[in-house]
């Protein structure tokens, strides 16, 4: 029970530290940016590693399929799902290129790339961010700790840094952020359909 209480307290403390006008404002900004992207006929591409890859896939599933409402599909692609492409790129070009190469194939100006890296130092997210910026693709970053290298290449308000050094707690807040964004985006497009 002591371990459970420690982890629960860490979770609550992280959420309390992240409950700032700046971070809450950025969550709304991310949602509004995605809404405008979709309204303009573009799409969202999202990626991360490990647990963050699962978060990327979860986010894509909720918007392509549904979160709360039966409504038209919203175009989101998780770049973490095609093992043939990922392994071919990893083998032929290196692991750092597994997302940037897919962006080159699937992305276009006006799209959004969401990169998730708890440390801010994930080489493949850094590479994808650099490629996205060069292609005119808006980049939104979820990270933690100090923000790492990603913090130095992405300007505010396009980066949310979770104020924690604990990877699990950072991921828990990222999941919350992605759920909130998905719900705001879905609510917007569902209400449009109901008019």
C-alpha positions as CSV (number, residue, x, y, z in Angstrom):
1,X,0.0,0.0,0.0
2,X,2.9,2.4,0.7
3,X,4.1,2.1,-2.9
4,X,0.6,2.7,-4.3
5,X,0.2,5.8,-2.1
6,X,3.6,7.1,-3.1
7,X,2.8,6.7,-6.8
8,X,-0.7,8.2,-6.4
9,X,0.8,11.2,-4.6
10,X,3.4,11.6,-7.4
11,X,0.5,11.5,-9.9
12,X,-1.5,14.1,-8.0
13,X,1.5,16.4,-7.5
14,X,2.4,16.3,-11.2
15,X,-1.1,17.2,-12.2
16,X,-1.2,20.0,-9.6
17,X,2.1,21.4,-10.9
18,X,0.9,21.2,-14.4
19,X,-2.4,23.0,-13.5
20,X,-1.2,26.4,-14.6
21,X,-2.8,29.0,-16.8
22,X,0.1,28.6,-19.2
23,X,-0.3,24.8,-19.7
24,X,-4.1,24.9,-19.7
25,X,-3.9,27.7,-22.3
26,X,-1.5,25.6,-24.5
27,X,-3.9,22.6,-24.4
28,X,-6.7,24.9,-25.7
29,X,-4.3,26.3,-28.3
30,X,-3.3,22.8,-29.5
31,X,-7.0,21.9,-29.8
32,X,-7.8,25.1,-31.7
33,X,-4.8,24.5,-34.0
34,X,-6.0,21.0,-34.8
35,X,-9.6,22.2,-35.4
36,X,-8.4,24.8,-37.9
37,X,-6.1,22.2,-39.6
38,X,-9.0,19.8,-40.1
39,X,-11.4,22.6,-41.2
40,X,-8.9,23.5,-44.0
41,X,-8.9,19.9,-45.3
42,X,-5.6,18.9,-43.8
43,X,-4.7,16.1,-41.4
44,X,-2.8,15.3,-38.2
45,X,0.2,13.0,-38.1
46,X,1.3,11.8,-34.6
47,X,4.3,9.8,-33.3
48,X,6.2,8.7,-30.2
49,X,8.2,5.8,-28.9
50,X,7.2,3.0,-26.5
51,X,4.4,4.2,-24.2
52,X,4.2,7.4,-26.3
53,X,3.7,5.3,-29.4
54,X,0.7,3.7,-27.7
55,X,-0.5,7.2,-26.8
56,X,-0.2,8.3,-30.4
57,X,-2.2,5.3,-31.6
58,X,-4.8,5.9,-28.9
59,X,-5.3,9.5,-29.9
60,X,-5.6,8.6,-33.6
61,X,-8.1,5.9,-32.9
62,X,-10.3,8.2,-30.8
63,X,-10.5,10.8,-33.6
64,X,-10.7,8.4,-36.6
65,X,-13.3,6.2,-34.9
66,X,-15.0,7.9,-31.9
67,X,-14.6,9.2,-28.4
68,X,-18.1,10.0,-27.2
69,X,-20.1,10.5,-30.4
70,X,-20.9,8.7,-33.6
71,X,-19.8,11.3,-36.2
72,X,-17.7,11.7,-39.3
73,X,-14.2,10.4,-39.1
74,X,-11.4,13.0,-38.4
75,X,-8.2,12.5,-40.3
76,X,-5.4,11.5,-37.9
77,X,-2.6,9.1,-38.8
78,X,-0.3,7.4,-36.1
79,X,3.1,7.0,-37.8
80,X,3.9,4.2,-35.3
81,X,1.7,1.5,-36.7
82,X,3.1,0.2,-40.0
83,X,5.8,-2.3,-39.0
84,X,6.9,-3.0,-42.6
85,X,7.6,0.7,-43.2
86,X,9.1,1.3,-39.8
87,X,11.5,-1.7,-40.1
88,X,12.5,-0.9,-43.7
89,X,13.3,2.7,-42.8
90,X,15.1,1.6,-39.7
91,X,17.2,-0.9,-41.7
92,X,17.9,1.2,-44.7
93,X,18.1,4.8,-43.3
94,X,18.4,4.3,-39.5
95,X,16.0,4.4,-36.6
96,X,16.1,8.2,-36.3
97,X,14.4,8.4,-39.7
98,X,11.4,6.2,-39.0
99,X,9.0,9.1,-38.6
100,X,10.6,11.8,-40.8
101,X,10.6,9.5,-43.9
102,X,6.9,8.9,-43.4
103,X,6.3,12.6,-43.1
104,X,8.0,13.2,-46.4
105,X,5.6,10.6,-48.0
106,X,2.4,11.6,-46.3
107,X,2.7,15.2,-45.0
108,X,1.9,18.4,-46.8
109,X,1.9,22.1,-45.9
110,X,-1.0,22.8,-43.6
111,X,-0.9,19.5,-41.9
112,X,0.1,19.1,-38.2
113,X,2.8,16.8,-36.8
114,X,2.4,16.0,-33.1
115,X,5.6,14.6,-31.6
116,X,5.6,13.0,-28.1
117,X,8.9,12.5,-26.2
118,X,9.0,12.4,-22.4
119,X,12.7,13.4,-22.4
120,X,12.7,15.8,-25.3
121,X,15.8,13.9,-26.7
122,X,14.2,11.2,-28.9
123,X,16.2,11.3,-32.1
124,X,13.4,10.2,-34.4
125,X,11.0,12.9,-33.0
126,X,13.8,15.5,-33.4
127,X,14.4,14.4,-37.0
128,X,10.6,14.4,-37.7
129,X,10.2,17.9,-36.2
130,X,13.1,19.2,-38.4
131,X,11.6,17.7,-41.5
132,X,8.1,18.9,-40.6
133,X,9.3,22.5,-40.2
134,X,11.1,22.4,-43.5
135,X,7.9,21.1,-45.2
136,X,5.6,23.8,-43.8
137,X,3.9,21.4,-41.4
138,X,2.9,22.8,-38.0
139,X,4.6,20.9,-35.2
140,X,3.1,20.5,-31.7
141,X,5.3,18.8,-29.1
142,X,4.4,17.0,-25.8
143,X,7.5,16.5,-23.6
144,X,8.6,16.6,-20.0
145,X,11.6,17.2,-17.8
146,X,13.5,20.2,-19.2
147,X,12.0,19.8,-22.7
148,X,15.4,18.6,-23.9
149,X,16.6,19.4,-27.5
150,X,13.0,19.6,-28.7
151,X,12.5,22.7,-26.5
152,X,15.3,24.5,-28.4
153,X,13.8,23.9,-31.8
154,X,10.1,24.5,-31.1
155,X,8.8,27.9,-30.0
156,X,6.1,28.6,-27.6
157,X,3.2,28.0,-27.6
158,X,3.8,24.9,-29.6
159,X,5.4,22.8,-26.8
160,X,3.9,21.5,-23.6
161,X,6.5,20.5,-21.0
162,X,5.2,18.5,-18.1
163,X,7.0,19.7,-14.9
164,X,8.3,16.2,-13.8
165,X,11.4,14.1,-14.1
166,X,9.3,10.8,-13.7
167,X,8.6,9.3,-17.1
168,X,5.5,7.5,-15.9
169,X,4.0,10.6,-14.5
170,X,4.9,12.6,-17.6
171,X,3.1,9.9,-19.7
172,X,0.0,10.1,-17.5
173,X,-0.2,13.8,-18.1
174,X,0.3,13.4,-21.8
175,X,-2.6,10.9,-21.9
176,X,-4.8,13.5,-20.1
177,X,-3.7,16.2,-22.6
178,X,-4.5,14.0,-25.6
179,X,-7.9,13.0,-24.1
180,X,-8.8,16.7,-23.5
181,X,-7.7,17.7,-27.0
182,X,-9.6,14.7,-28.6
183,X,-12.8,15.7,-26.7
184,X,-12.6,19.4,-27.7
185,X,-11.9,18.5,-31.3
186,X,-14.7,15.9,-31.4
187,X,-17.2,18.2,-29.7
188,X,-16.5,20.9,-32.3
189,X,-17.0,18.7,-35.4
190,X,-20.0,16.8,-33.9
191,X,-21.8,20.1,-33.2
192,X,-21.1,21.2,-36.8
193,X,-22.7,18.0,-38.1
194,X,-25.7,18.6,-35.9
195,X,-26.5,22.0,-37.3
